[in-house]
Amino acid sequence: MMKETLNDREMLTDALSSEKFMTENYNTFTNECASPTLMNEFMNLLSEEHQIQHDIFSEMQKRGWYPTQDAPAEKIAQTKMKFSSSSN
């Protein structure tokens, strides 16, 4: 029986997907935590997972496997105004 192996792109895509899932769960656990000590631990884990997720994203972007577009300055200004007016 022949084993199939994942290529680099598939492995990074899987890792990024897993990290997104983990940060989603850690965020929920942190929000629902009654113990301040446990909440701090989840916050540390959440921060570490976000860093790992960003590192994977950056590597994929560097290799051209996760292209992004810069937002136009006008859209950025509109978004800033939208959120600054809603927070007042």
PyMOL commands that set and color helices and strands:
alter all, ss='L'
color gray80, all
select helices_A, chain A and resi 8-31+36-62+73-86
alter helices_A, ss='H'
color red, helices_A
deselect
rebuild
show_as cartoon
